[in-house]
Amino acid sequence: MSATRPAARKTLDQLRSQRWFANEEIRGFAHRQRMQQQGFSREAFLGRPCIGILNTWSELSPCHAHLRERAESVKRGILQAGGFPFELPAMSLGEVMVKPTTMIYRNFLAMEAEELMRSLPLDGVVLMGGCDKTTPGLIMGALSMDIPCIYLPAGPLLDDRYRGEAVGAGTHTKKFWAEYAIGNIGHDEWVRLEGRMARSPGTCNTMGTASTMTAIAEAMGLSLPGAMAIPAVDSAHPRMAWACGRRIVDLVWEDLKPSRFITRASFRNAVVAYMALGGSTNAAVHLPAMAGRAGIALGLDELDAVAREVPVIVDLYPSGKRLMEDFYYAGGLPSVLKRVRRHLDLSALTVTGRTLGEEIDAWPDGDEGPAAQAAPTIRTCEQPLIAATPDCPEAGMALAVLHGNLCPDGAVIKPSAADPRLLRHTGRALVFDSNEEMLAAVNDPDLDADENTVLVLRNAGPVGGPGMPEWGNLPIPKKLLRQGVRDMVRISDGRMSGTHYGTCILHVAPESAVGGPLALLRTGDRIRLDIGERRLDMLVPEAEIDARRQAWTPPPQPYLRGYTRIYQAEVTQADQGCDFRSLEGTAPTPEPPIF
């Protein structure tokens, strides 16, 4: 499927909303009556494009605390462009607060977004999100519904400073916790850090999952150029929100819906951006799910192939040492895309109606000042953030996809955030069957583990978690922290926060709860990781593995009803995106009948 520029503008009678409001029968009367019940004049909404603003604001979603204000900016843009706005609440997935994990509710948000668009008189939508799962959830729903849409990213929070170092949420929380756990940071200092590290509304100011996914949305062409890097409380952010409001009205008249411009090239461009940024491993779950909603097969090995071509060129935590404010001043995502343009399909269309190539050609250079000339925030493929070495040519890659007898359907690792010396490693497994067991064990001063041990956590996958929680960044045992150990090989069928770092092998598929090989591993077995060969294997004879498989029984599942039960029955494995089987693909869904 190739992108198509709009040929002719829609006419008023072709708008979806007219089915609700222009009808002269009793139903049309009732719809108009109820709008006027709210104080809207008949002329305000009748004969105009009706635009939904899907807002994931919540007081339990601190990253989105400013989105109620931004919705007002969007409304002004819609009204000035001749549309009429309706703000709609959508499920808010604040990463830190939602338990057991936001991932279990990504598909819920995708369903809610799709059905809000389908069931209501909306001609187009502005999707407001930012925190990790809101971006893929909203976009999955929008791709399935396929009406004109534009994605408005929440933007990153402001930086903090600690002992002269720029400090951000997520990555530094993990670093400081390790120091606090062994007494290098005192309690009073810890409390002070708690109160200052997150200084404003906005998403994590590292290249965690939030910024990775908003960058992917922008690279796909679903956001305005440069939108994802604008700090949440910068005055440019409400101006961008206003521009989204104006643009969505034109998108409706142009009928520039996702199926007209989101193609395989769009997803390829998104993957290139992901690798250049050193983005979160979570994108390796979300991208296949998003592509599946557009009817595009996108496998893990395709991601690995791009990672081999496009090194990490952006100096941002957790791969680098800078934060999102620096990235904004350096020019944001369009400046990155300029430097990797030979890997992009520049003919791909965007929500602006122009091509990606046209947009990045028009983008001004960033302004970091002379101090950044020697070590700029955004580098080049010829001088990447982490140089390849003869011993470890993979060190500068954002992603590597592993296969082997522990992960026949794949597993992922982020080499750029790992210790290069551990990317080829053989060690003895120490296996935990639950997160609770693991958390208790790592504090045991007598734990049978050294720096060569491979820590393994299972029953953390989509079914086993349930919801594939971010448990994959297993903490270093306290006794080893005291010895100076700061990284170990860790393996899990769960996920890891995009703000975290370390030699963590994640998304092992199939997962242990459905009988994947990780379920057959035992403490004491030896495991070999070879990043060059893209292999992860347990060094156990095949006959022994077969015997263990015959003896294996599924772990008990306590969820006998409710959404979680539906989730466990419907969810696909990590390599397929963890979408619901019944939601994949592009089979048409009829417009709702109106009686």
ABEGO torsion letter per residue (X at the ends): XBBBBBABBBBAAABAAAAAAABABAAAAAAAAAAAAAGBBAAAABGBBBBBBBBABBAABAAAAAAAAAAAAAAAAAAAAGBBBBBBBBBBBBAAABOABAAAAAAAAAAAAAAAAAABBBABBBBBBGBAAAAAAAAAAAAAAGBBBBBBBAEBBBBBBBGGBBBBBGAAAAAAAAAAAAGABBAAAAAAAAAAABABBEBBABBBAAAAAAAAAAAAGABBBGAAABBAABAAAAAAAAAAAAAAAAAAAAGBBAAAABBAAAAAAAAAAAAAAGBBAAAAAAAAAAAAAAGBBBBAAAAAAAAAABBBABBBOAABABBAAAAAAAGEAAAAAAAAAAABBAABBBAAGBBAAAAAAABBBBBAEAAAAABBABBBAABBABBBBAABAAAABABBBBBEAABAAEBBBBAAABBAAAABBBBBBBBBABAAAAAAAAABAABBBBAABBBBBBGABAAAOBGGBBAABBBBBAAAAAAGBABBBBBBABBBBAABBEBBBBGBOBBAAAGBAAAABBBGBBBBBBAAAGBBBBBBBAAAAAAAAAABBBBBBABABEAAAAAAAABBBAAAGGBBAAABEABBBBBBBBX
